Amino acid sequence: MRVSEPLLGGLRRPGDSGSGDSSAGAMALGFSGHKVAKRKLQESSEEPPLKLNIQFSSPERKTSKERYGPSKRGAVTDSSAKPTFNASREGRAQVKTSSLFKNNPEIPEIHRSSVKQLQEKVFTSDSFEALDLHPHLVSTLSSLFSITKMTRVQKVTIPTLLSGRDAMVQSQTGSGKTLSYGVPLIQSLQGLSPKIQRSDGPYALILVPTRELALQSFDTIQKLLKPFMWIVPGVLMGGEKKKSEKARIRKGINILISTPGRLVDHIKTTKNIHFGRVRWLILDEADRILDLGFEKDITAILNALNAECEVRQNVLLSATLSQAVVRLADISLKDPVNVSVTEEVPVASPREQGDPRPTEPPGPDSYAIPENLQQHVVVVPSKLRLVLLAAFVLDKTLYEKKQKMIVFFPSCELVEFHYMLFNNVLNTVPEAESPEPTPVATRRLNLLRLHGNMDQKERTDVFLEFSQCRNGILLCTDVAARGLDLPQVTWIVQYSAPTSPAEYIHRIGRTARIGCRGSSLLLLTPSETEYVESLAAHKISVSELKMEELLDCLMKDDRFRVKRGGSKESQEAGEQERRRRATVLQSKFEDYVHSSEEALLQAKTALQSFIRSYATYHRTLKHIFHVRRLHLGHVAKSFGLRDAPQNLVRPRPGAKKRGHRQERPDLPKKLTNKQRLAAIMRSEYSSGISPGGPKKPKRSKKSQSQKRT
Ligand SMILES: Nc1ncnc2c1ncn2[C@@H]1O[C@H](COP(=O)(O)OP(=O)(O)OP(=O)(O)O)[C@@H](O)[C@H]1O
């Protein structure tokens, strides 16, 4: 349902859509056939956008009074906008916030040409018994995993690996790649003669990008090894005391699962780690491991392996594996078999069935998407982003039942901020005077968070809790984007666009796994809608949901009803009521953010971090995501701030254009752009220790909080 114009009558012309020429950008990327038509919401006097060329000064230790002037809780501080409700004039509504629905940019209408998504058939009717595996291995699959039939990728990969070949395996998220390498690995190791001894050390190395994935892979391998107790698996992942890891290495680990950084650290500092018997090197999420962030670690690991073992089988797996990445990493594969089940079954997505146009062959960066995954996008002006996100979280996880959601944010600071805010504002019990609180309002959101700045114990606890819970919302960074098999996740929400289509695929791939159903929602601002075309170029098709419809759910919750001074008034039109409730919710957020120095600082830190993250988009996406396009005042609103903070310094007159880099106290000063990006990505997947070198003194909490994840 499209929303009629009058509903949007309060919206004004854009203040933040920037001046970039989107069609020029589209041509530069080679897009064709996609049009973005502008739907003008309403003409109005235009608030000039703040031109940003931001330099960051470190947060000043000022009181909120100094920073924002005397605090008037609930006062309207956006001078360009009048309050939506005027208590004194109308004598009723008490909405304490600046105008949420005014001065917003026009929302473009997205027209897309047909995109034929690639899909794979996941299941086969072939059973594992057909593979001549050890009968105990087959019975373990059935008893511990409840699995008897192979998936397509398993059917092709397992015999390939059993024949001793190297392989590059690409298949969609949640299609069973772990067992594709796990089963042949265990089958081959259990059959070795003489029998493997624990003291022999590693026969196989499995490298994964994150600690949680290391734990998960370890769990799978350990289960597979149940009938073969003489083979010992072990996980090295940082966060744990290195001393105890060294002790385990000394005793012997036959299948070693590790994050690259942690393994490099042991290679450099642990005497007893030897690779003379290694026969398998498995890189799960290989494209992630082989790209920029881990380049140095992988080189160190390959050097150590090559120095001690001559013959080994190499296996690379990912849902987004590309030859280019492998070539870039210069990993030596011996005549590898390319396992890809994707292009075999190109089918139209249901909404495009019947389109007479011919299907283009899949490009090198086109990836299959699970058949039962419904992808959505919503275009929301910056000012409304926070309210919309909150409304959506409430709708799916509080007002509906049996929903489990993951929300991806671009940095740890954003995760922390939203975790704090949602817990304190959305999990409040309705006030006593509320007339008969609705049942939904008395329930609580089960909020969890996961990012790279948390200590390992907490990370593991959260990972396990979210794996096991039936309802919950995980707020996280991309630390949870790769490989994690979290059961029954029904919704994936992306607060902002990921930096690459591959990361988009992995994020949404946390739902609709192994034949299950799931949905995803990507939030874009009006100036970012061209990103939909960028996804389409990779054969990713998203359908649009309307912001107004998503905000409708606020009607279900009386906590956001506007107070009417005791007497009941007749219901205003639904659209007005919806906007009032959204404003009440925003007002609650703003009140909370401005209620303490700590909350205010956290909001400001998150805003700063968001703008930094905006600067990390690849140059091919810079025409869509450029800090100059951000309207700082509007973005500040989505952090519950009534004004743009003062310490986001505008460029000094005459300052060199190219020198305006954000301060990253956690990164060395002298870095090239490439090294800088690599360092930021590294911190995302940090193994918890500084790579290779001796232990550095702990950084202060302040500088740690600047880390991306
Ligand atoms: N043959 C099978 N039949 C049914 N379920 C299976 C089968 N093989 C694996 N699974 C289950 O499917 C789920 C997803 O498997 P897995 O995590 O290996 O997917 P993946 O392809 O590695 O995904 P990603 O690309 O996201 O890492 C797991 O819960 C696993 O136990």
The ligand as an SDF file (V2000), in Angstrom:
LIG
                    3D

 31 33  0  0  0  0  0  0  0  0999 V2000
   22.9050  -32.5530    5.0780 N   0  0  0  0  0  0  0  0  0  0  0  0
   22.3210  -31.7610    5.9440 C   0  0  0  0  0  0  0  0  0  0  0  0
   20.9940  -31.9010    6.2200 N   0  0  0  0  0  0  0  0  0  0  0  0
   20.3820  -31.0750    7.1090 C   0  0  0  0  0  0  0  0  0  0  0  0
   21.0270  -30.1070    7.7920 N   0  0  0  0  0  0  0  0  0  0  0  0
   22.3340  -29.9210    7.5520 C   0  0  0  0  0  0  0  0  0  0  0  0
   23.0440  -30.7370    6.6250 C   0  0  0  0  0  0  0  0  0  0  0  0
   24.3260  -30.3190    6.6080 N   0  0  0  0  0  0  0  0  0  0  0  0
   24.4270  -29.3080    7.4770 C   0  0  0  0  0  0  0  0  0  0  0  0
   23.2390  -29.0590    8.0460 N   0  0  0  0  0  0  0  0  0  0  0  0
   22.9340  -27.9990    9.0300 C   0  0  0  0  0  0  0  0  0  0  0  0
   22.8030  -26.7900    8.3140 O   0  0  0  0  0  0  0  0  0  0  0  0
   23.1790  -25.6830    9.1250 C   0  0  0  0  0  0  0  0  0  0  0  0
   24.0920  -24.7630    8.3390 C   0  0  0  0  0  0  0  0  0  0  0  0
   25.3090  -25.4120    8.0750 O   0  0  0  0  0  0  0  0  0  0  0  0
   26.6830  -24.6020    7.9650 P   0  0  0  0  0  0  0  0  0  0  0  0
   26.8310  -23.6960    9.1320 O   0  0  0  0  0  0  0  0  0  0  0  0
   27.7460  -25.5750    7.7160 O   0  0  0  0  0  0  0  0  0  0  0  0
   26.3850  -23.7070    6.6780 O   0  0  0  0  0  0  0  0  0  0  0  0
   27.4160  -22.8870    5.8020 P   0  0  0  0  0  0  0  0  0  0  0  0
   27.1610  -23.2490    4.3900 O   0  0  0  0  0  0  0  0  0  0  0  0
   28.7910  -23.0650    6.3190 O   0  0  0  0  0  0  0  0  0  0  0  0
   26.9000  -21.3980    6.0620 O   0  0  0  0  0  0  0  0  0  0  0  0
   27.7390  -20.0120    6.0290 P   0  0  0  0  0  0  0  0  0  0  0  0
   28.0750  -19.7440    4.5950 O   0  0  0  0  0  0  0  0  0  0  0  0
   26.7930  -19.0290    6.5950 O   0  0  0  0  0  0  0  0  0  0  0  0
   28.9520  -20.2200    6.8710 O   0  0  0  0  0  0  0  0  0  0  0  0
   23.8150  -26.2850   10.3640 C   0  0  0  0  0  0  0  0  0  0  0  0
   22.8820  -26.2030   11.4200 O   0  0  0  0  0  0  0  0  0  0  0  0
   24.0600  -27.7200    9.9910 C   0  0  0  0  0  0  0  0  0  0  0  0
   24.0110  -28.5920   11.0980 O   0  0  0  0  0  0  0  0  0  0  0  0
  1  2  1  0
  2  3  1  0
  2  7  2  0
  3  4  2  0
  4  5  1  0
  5  6  2  0
  6  7  1  0
  6 10  1  0
  7  8  1  0
  8  9  2  0
  9 10  1  0
 10 11  1  0
 11 12  1  0
 11 30  1  0
 12 13  1  0
 13 14  1  0
 13 28  1  0
 14 15  1  0
 15 16  1  0
 16 17  2  0
 16 18  1  0
 16 19  1  0
 19 20  1  0
 20 21  2  0
 20 22  1  0
 20 23  1  0
 23 24  1  0
 24 25  2  0
 24 26  1  0
 24 27  1  0
 28 29  1  0
 28 30  1  0
 30 31  1  0
M  END
$$$$
